Amino acid sequence: MDERYHLEKATHAACRYLKDAREELGSWTLAAASYNRGINGIQKQLERQQARNFYDLRLNPETARYLYRLLAIREIMSDPDGYGFQIKPQERYHPIPTRTLAVDTGINNLGQWAREQGINYRILKFHNPWLRQAYLPEKAGKTYQLKIPKEGHYALQESLKPKTKSKLSPLNRMPHSKDSLSDTAQ
């Protein structure tokens, strides 16, 4: 388990870090650079170079570019159409409604547990990327919050329903299936 991959927890931790770094370093630009290099790393460079702000610092390329990359992303996200990112509403990612299950015990087999919830392991991992193993360790006093799709969204039951055989089925579109070879020959 690695909660750096837990979207909500990692976002809250990053926001806390940036607020603390801004207070410590005195500016948002130095705080952003410290997110890449660390507060101590930035403080050492400020002292060593006798600089008072981000723009006067000579930093390694990764850290030096970090702020500008953040600013570029922010600018593009504020006006995607103006920068040529014209994504149609039907092509955008849409949130998948989820529900949260509190789990206060270990789970030996997350694949089996996922099936019991009506989903599969892939879907469980999609919604919980912080799960790094195929099991959930038991820790005394620890309650895990696992997200799974709400009823009817990516339900495993839907994927297990028998499909009617037709020429449009995904198997028939595969280039090496027997049906597609016989269709080509006709």
C-alpha positions in Angstrom: 0.0 0.0 0.0 1.4 3.4 -1.0 -0.8 6.4 -0.1 1.2 8.6 -2.4 -1.0 7.1 -5.1 -4.2 7.9 -3.2 -5.5 10.9 -5.2 -7.4 12.7 -2.4 -4.8 12.1 0.4 -1.9 13.0 -1.8 -3.6 16.2 -3.0 -4.3 17.2 0.6 -0.7 16.5 1.6 0.6 18.4 -1.4 -1.6 21.4 -0.5 -0.4 21.3 3.2 3.2 21.1 2.0 2.9 24.0 -0.4 1.2 26.2 2.3 4.0 25.4 4.8 6.7 25.9 2.2 5.3 29.3 1.3 5.3 30.3 4.9 8.8 29.0 5.4 10.3 30.4 2.1 8.2 33.6 1.7 6.8 33.1 -1.8 4.8 30.7 -3.9 7.5 30.5 -6.6 10.0 29.2 -4.0 7.4 26.9 -2.5 6.8 25.4 -6.0 10.5 24.9 -6.6 10.8 23.3 -3.1 8.1 20.8 -4.1 10.6 19.5 -6.5 13.8 20.0 -4.6 12.8 20.2 -1.0 12.6 23.2 1.4 16.1 22.6 2.7 17.5 22.3 -0.8 16.0 25.6 -1.8 17.1 27.3 1.5 20.7 26.1 0.9 20.7 27.5 -2.6 19.3 30.8 -1.4 22.1 31.1 1.2 24.9 29.9 -1.1 23.9 32.1 -4.0 22.9 35.1 -1.8 19.6 35.2 -3.6 16.3 36.4 -2.3 13.8 35.0 -4.9 13.3 32.1 -7.3 14.2 34.2 -10.4 17.7 35.0 -9.1 18.6 31.4 -8.4 20.7 29.1 -10.6 19.1 25.7 -10.1 19.5 22.3 -11.6 17.4 22.0 -14.9 14.6 19.9 -13.5 13.9 22.2 -10.6 14.5 25.4 -12.7 11.9 24.2 -15.3 9.4 22.9 -12.7 7.8 26.3 -12.0 7.4 27.1 -15.6 5.9 23.8 -16.4 3.3 24.4 -13.6 2.5 27.8 -14.9 2.2 26.5 -18.5 -0.3 23.8 -17.4 -2.3 26.4 -15.3 -2.4 28.7 -18.3 -3.5 26.0 -20.8 -6.1 24.7 -18.3 -7.6 28.2 -17.9 -8.3 28.4 -21.7 -7.8 25.1 -23.4 -9.7 26.2 -26.6 -7.4 29.2 -26.9 -4.4 26.9 -27.0 -5.8 24.5 -29.6 -7.1 21.8 -27.1 -10.6 21.5 -28.5 -12.0 18.4 -26.8 -15.6 17.6 -27.5 -17.7 16.9 -24.4 -18.3 13.3 -25.4 -14.5 12.8 -25.6 -13.7 14.1 -22.1 -13.2 11.9 -19.1 -16.3 11.9 -17.0 -16.3 11.0 -13.3 -17.5 7.5 -12.5 -19.9 7.5 -9.6 -18.4 5.6 -6.7 -19.2 4.5 -3.2 -16.8 4.1 -0.4 -16.5 0.9 1.7 -14.8 1.1 5.1 -12.7 -2.0 5.7 -11.1 -2.5 9.1 -9.7 -6.0 8.5 -7.1 -7.4 6.2 -8.0 -8.9 2.9 -5.9 -11.9 1.8 -7.1 -11.8 -1.9 -8.3 -8.5 -3.4 -9.2 -10.2 -6.6 -11.7 -12.5 -4.8 -12.9 -9.6 -2.6 -13.5 -7.5 -5.8 -15.6 -10.2 -7.3 -17.7 -10.4 -4.1 -18.3 -6.7 -4.6 -19.5 -7.3 -8.2 -16.4 -5.9 -9.9 -13.0 -7.2 -10.9 -9.5 -6.6 -9.7 -8.7 -4.2 -12.6 -11.6 -2.0 -11.7 -10.7 -2.1 -8.0 -7.2 -1.0 -8.8 -8.4 1.7 -11.1 -10.3 3.3 -8.3 -7.7 2.6 -5.6 -4.3 3.0 -7.2 -2.7 3.2 -3.8 -3.3 -0.6 -3.4 0.2 -1.9 -4.4 -0.3 -5.6 -3.7 -3.0 -8.2 -4.3 -3.9 -8.2 -0.6 -4.7 -5.6 2.1 -2.6 -6.0 5.3 -4.4 -6.0 8.6 -3.2 -3.2 10.9 -4.7 -2.8 14.4 -6.9 0.3 14.6 -6.6 1.0 10.8 -9.7 1.4 8.6 -9.2 1.5 4.9 -11.5 3.5 2.6 -11.9 1.5 -0.6 -13.8 3.1 -3.5 -15.8 0.9 -5.9 -18.2 2.0 -8.7 -21.8 2.5 -7.6 -24.3 -0.2 -8.6 -24.6 -0.6 -12.4 -21.2 1.1 -13.3 -18.7 -1.4 -14.6 -20.6 -4.2 -12.9 -18.9 -7.6 -13.2 -22.3 -9.2 -13.8 -22.6 -7.2 -17.1 -19.3 -8.4 -18.3 -20.2 -12.0 -17.6 -23.5 -12.0 -19.4 -23.4 -14.3 -22.5 -22.9 -12.4 -25.7 -24.8 -13.2 -28.8 -22.5 -14.2 -31.6 -22.4 -11.7 -34.4 -20.0 -10.5 -37.0 -19.5 -7.3 -35.0 -18.3 -9.0 -31.8 -14.8 -8.0 -30.8 -13.4 -11.5 -31.4 -14.5 -11.4 -35.0 -12.8 -8.1 -35.6 -9.4 -9.5 -34.5 -7.2 -10.1 -37.5 -6.3 -13.7 -36.7 -9.6 -15.1 -35.6 -11.0 -18.0 -37.8 -14.2 -16.1 -38.5 -12.4 -13.0 -39.9 -10.3 -15.2 -42.1 -13.3 -17.1 -43.5 -15.2 -13.8 -44.0 -12.2 -12.4 -46.0 -12.1 -15.6 -48.2 -15.8 -15.3 -49.1 
